[in-house]
Amino acid sequence: MSILRWAVVRFLLAMLLALGAQAAPDSQALARGVALRNGGNLQQAIDYFRALGTADESVAVSGELGASLLQARRYDEAEPLLRQAYDKTNGSERARYAIELGNLAAARHRPAEALRFYAEARTLAGGEVALALVARINEARLADRRERPALLAAISRDIAGVNAAQARARLRLTAGTLASEVSSVQIAYENLDEARILAAEIGDVRLEVEALDALAQLYEAQGRNDEALRLSRRAITRAQAADGVFTDLLLRLEWRQGRLLAAKGAQDEARAAYLRAIEQVESIRQDIPIEYESGRSSFRDTLEPIYLGLIDLLLKKADTAGGSERVALLRRARDTAELIKQSELQDYLGERCSVDAAQNRTQAGVAPGTAIFYPIILKDRIEVIFESGAGIRRHTTALDAPLLRHLVSSYAEKLRDGEADYHDNAVKLYDILVRPFEREIVAQQVHTLLVVPDGVLRLLPWSTLHDGQQFLVQKYSVVINSGLSMTSQTAGHSEAFSALVAGMAEPGPVVEQLSGSSLAQVMAPSTARSALNLARQPVLRKLTLSTRALPTSGAERTALLKEQLALPGVRLEVESLAKILPGTSLLDATFTTTRLSDEFEKGEYHIAHLATHGFFGSTADESFIMAYDNLVTMDGLQKLLQAEGVRKTPIELLTLSACETAEGDDRSPLGIAGAAIKAKAKSVIGSLWPVSDKAAQQVMERFYSGIARDGLSKAEALRRAQVMLIANPDLSHPFYWAPFILVGNWR
């Protein structure tokens, strides 16, 4: 949800508050929590209402807590509280909760249910004109876009009949904002300007600033940039001079000011505005809802443009700066890229605590023998910030973002499908991403390349980049990093490793758990494999099933699922690893979630190797790993690894040797890094696409021999395992060795 759409919902909830708090029991106590919510302090409001609820179990407290959770997009927690309040009230009070339940249904993409609640609210509102208008505005939000102008025009006329000035101003603001979305400029302007005037008359500074912000947004959309800038500055001045918390508003205002100043060529002023906007983001990060709408994430719509805008300006300034100033600008751009990486993972996981905890790890500079790549995709170019022992520099390649996306995604698809004509793109991408830094890499005697990929570059197996003579992995170890601020750089465990190796060669009752979204992932259409890989290696560790009809239930369905999800090579993999790694092996019926929990509780293992199907989708909610008896979600993995024993002996390495990511989805590889964070593991090995059963066995056996017997780092052990496959004519195509990636600590 964009900042503007988020604000619209907040306008509506604030309107409900203004109408309802006066009639509620102990309205002064409730008003304090509501003020926190209206000020954008959602978590504080939630905590306040929870505490208030322990002393006062009134319907009003439950309702306000539910409204706060709804605004924070914590739908599952909000619904029972709002339904409880709805069931225990009547008349206009029930109408308010009907509207909020309608908003909940709309947020969950259930428009028919939402409209039923809104219609009921209009009936229950009785003589409360303002309350009925809130319901009508919500109905207009769900109406066909072509119908909205007429609906909003009628609503605007009826708002004049609302006596309370604050309620009238809030309704004007909401109607005007919605009119802006459908380009009903005159309706939008009239409502927003009256909202501004009314807010000033009654001394409601926050409402006045919101109206100025909405007017500035309207003018910017029309290309009236000077007026939009003037209004934004006026709103900023007004907010800064007043008491109260305006952080969420200042975020939008400073961001707009930065955009408009950059468009005018005032680069220094624009950069300062972006810096202030990011300061506001960081101060309210926990209160910005994490959600997804029409396949878009809150991070990509709300935060990423601010961060990238600042990076763009910092790098442009670095073009003309010299010496220490240029270095400082590049480091600031790199640090901003780190903030992007933190936000991406928070957004993917749908929560912030795990990522915040990961940031507490000890950080250091660039380790000897390593170099770091920070590719950053901007609208008209790709920037690569490169850091090594020699310092920090960057290289720019003029390439529009859509063209880069096509180049990378088509290349990744060729590798995933085992096609033969991938070489030219491998060289082209090497020229863009690596060749500009070859001299420093050689001079610094670099042996390990750490890559912090951006966007579509997460789909790219960097090990396959080609200099015209050999693959990158034939020269260097390649490690994917979710951000150095979230990665332990300490040396690995120096004593003998102990491993828990679990595998599922033949699925058990878990297949009966495949339903809904998880079954949809399993039944996703497969990409036709080329003759190359089909001829050489027919057995793939893939979740995709045959397109023949799957029975809806019964023994036939279970048998078919078990047959097609069998991993015959896993038995040999588990047996061979047991000879290399001391510890415990679980296979098939012994590989249950309960047994996993019991084993982790012992705290004896440095390595957790899971040879079973896993799938990483666009979000953590779409991701899972299959044990013999049940699905293990991201949260389930976290719970398994919260055992006291694991806290005493943290997992050094989590390996998922048969997982896969959603094809063409550049968010899905975040799931591999997310698994490491949830497991509190220093490193994780996963795969970008369904792997060859034979190749997986060989890679894993050689990898573990390297770290357990030869004392190699994880990065070097994986490199040698991949080079071994390259030397095998039957397995030399990147399809076989390239999907395996090491994420996190490389030592």
Residue, then its C-alpha position, 0 to 999 in steps of 0.5 A: m500500500s502506498i503512503l497515500r493509500w495508507a493515509v486514506v485508511r487512516f483518515l477513515l479510521a480517525m473519522l470513526l474515532a472522532l465520532g465514537a470516542q465521545a460516547a465511549p465509557d472513560s472517553q478520556a482514557l480511550a482518547r489518549g490511545v486514539a491520539l497515539r494511533n492518529g499520530g502514527n504511533l501504532q505499536q504504542a497505541i496497541d500496547y496502550f489499549r492492551a494495558l488498558g484492557t487488563a483493567d477495563e474489559s469494556v467493549a470500547v477498549s476491545g474495539e479500539l484495540g481491534a481498530s489499532l490492529l486493523q490499521a497496523r494490518r494485523y488482520d487475524e488479531a483485529e478480527p475477533l476483537l472487532r467482531q466482539a465489539y460489533d456483536k455486543t453493541n447496537g445502533s450507531e455504535r454497532a455501525r462504527y464497528a460494522i464499518e471497521l469490519g467492512n474495512l477489514a473485509a476490503a483489505r482482505h479483498r472480499p468486496a461483497e462482504a465489505l459492501r454488506f457491512y457498509a450498507e448495514a452501517r448506513t442503516l444503523a447510523g440513523g440520524e448521525v449524518a457523518l457516520a452514514l457518510v463514512a460508510r458511503i465514502n467506503e462504498a465509493r472506494l469499492a465502486d467502479r472507477r468510472e462511477r466514483p466521481a458522481l458518487l463523490a460529488a453527491i457525498s461532497r454536497d451532503i457533507a455540508g449538512v454535518n454540523a461538527a466542524q472537525a467531523r466535516a473537515r475530516l470528511r472533506l479531507t477523505a472525500g478530496t483524497l479519494a477524488s484525487e485518485v480518480s482525477s476528479v480535480q475540481i471535486a478534490y480541490e474544493n474538498l481539500d481546500e475547505a478541509r484546510i480552512l476548517a482545520a485552521e479555524i478550529g485549531d486542529v494543526r494535524l488536520e491542517v497539515e494533512a490537508l496541505d499535504a493532500l493539496a500538494q499531492l494533487y498539484e504534483a500529480q497535475g505537474r504544478n510542481d512550484e505550487a506543490l513545493r510551496l504547499s509542502r514547505r508550508a505544511i512542514t513549517r506548520a508541523q514543526a512549529a506545533d506541539g505533537v507528533f507529525t513524523d508520518l506526515l513529515l516523511r511524506l512531505e520531506w520525500r515530496q520536497g526532495r522529489l520536487l527539488a531534484a526535478k528543479g535541479a537543486q541537488d543539494e537541497a533535494r539530498a538534504a530533504y531525502l535525508r530528513a525523510i529517511e530519518q522519519v522512516e527510521s523513527i516510525r519503521q515499526d508503525i508502517p504496515i507490512e502488507y501486500e496488495s495486488g502483488r506489491s509489497s509495502f516496502r516496494d511502494t513506500l520505502e524503496p523509492i525514498y531510499l533509492g532517491l537518496i542513493d541516486l542523489l548521493l551518487k550524482k554528488a559523488d560524480t563531482a566530489g573528490g577525495s575524502e568527500r567522494v569516499a564519504l558519499l559512496r559510503r553513505a550510499r552503501d549504508t543506505a543500500e544496507l537499510i534497503k536490505q534490512s527493509e526487504l527482509q522485514d517486508y518478506l518475513g512480514e515482521r521486524c523482530s527477527v531482522d532487528a535481532a540479526q543486526n546485533r551481530t558483530q560487524a567488521g570492515v572488509a575482511p582480507g581476501t574478500a571484496i564486496f559488490y553492492p549493485i543498485i538498480l536505478k531507473d536509467r542505470i545500474e550502479v555497482i559500489f565495490e569495496s575491497g581492502a583498497g577502498i571503495r569505488r563505483h562503476t556506472t552502466a547506462l541501462d534502463a531498468p526494464l532492459l536489465r530486468h529482461l536481460v537477467s530474467s531471460y538469462a536465469e530462465k535459460l539456466r533454469d531450463g538447461e538451455a545451451d545458448y546462455h554464454d553471450n549473456a553470461v559474458k554481457l553480465y560479467d562485463i557490467l558487474v565484475r569486469p570493471f573491478e578486475r584490476e583491484i580484485v587481482a591486486q588485492q589477492v581477493h579469493t572470495l566475492l561477497v554479493v549483496p544483490d538488488g531486485v532482479l539480480r537476486l535471480l542471478p547465479w553470480s557464479t555463472l558469470h563468464d569472462g570469456q575464458q571461464f566461469l566466475v566460480q572457477k576463479y573465486s568463491v561467490v557468496i550471496n549476502s542479504g546485507l553485511s549488517m545482518t551477517s556474522q563475519t566471525a570465523g566458523h566453528s574450529e572444532a569437529f562438526s556435529a550434524l543433524v542430517a534429515g531427509m525425506a526420500e518417500p513422503g509420508p502424511v505430510v502430503e495430506q497437509l498439502s492444501g490451499s496455497s501450499l498445494a497451489q505451489v506444488m501444482a504450479p505449471s512446470t516450465a518445459r525442460s530442454a532436451l539437454n537436461l531431460a536426456r542427461q538427468p531425468v530425476l529432478r528435485k522439484l515440487t511441480l507435479s504432473t499436469r494430469a488430474l489430481p483427485t480431490s481426496g482419498a487414497e488415490r490422491t495420497a498415492l499420486l502425491k507420494e509418487q511424484l514427490a519422492l526423492p530417490g537420491v535422498r536416501l543415498e545422500v543421507e547415508s553418505l553424509a552420515k559417513i562424513l559428518p558425526g551426529t544424527s541421521l533421520l530418514d523418512a518416518t523418523f524425520t518428523t517435526t516432533r523428532l526434529s524439535d527433540e533433537f534440536e533441544k539437545g543442543e548438540y548440532h552445528i549443522a542442520h542438513l534438510a534433504t527435503h522439498g522446500f519452496f520459497g514464494s513471494t512472502a514468508d507465508e507462501s514458503f514452507i519445508m516438508a518434514y515426513d509428517n507435516l509442513v514446516t513454515m518459516d515461523g515453524l522453523q523459528k519455533l523448532l530452533q528456539a530450543e534452549g539447546v540451540r541457544k547454547t550451541p547456535i546453528e553454524l550452517l543450515t542446508l536445504s538441499a532440495c528447496e526451490t524458489a518461485e520461477g521469475d519472482d525476484r522476491s522469492p530468493l529472499g526466503i533463503a536468507g529469511a530461513a537463516i534469520k529465522a533459524k538464527a544460523k550463520s549461513v544457509i545453503g539453498s537452491l534457486w531452482p529444482v536441482s538434479d538428484k545426482a548433482a545434489q548428491q555429488v555437490m553435498e558430499r564434496f562440500y561437506s568433505g571440504i569443510a569436515r575433512d579438509g578444513l576449508s571455508k564454507a565458501e571455498a568448499l562449495r566452490r570446489a564442489q561446483v568446479m568438480l561438476i564443471a569438470n564432469p562433461d555430463l554435469s558441466h552445464p550451469f543447470y546442474w551446479a549453479p542453483f546452489i548458493l551460499v548465503g551469509n557467513w562464508r568462513 
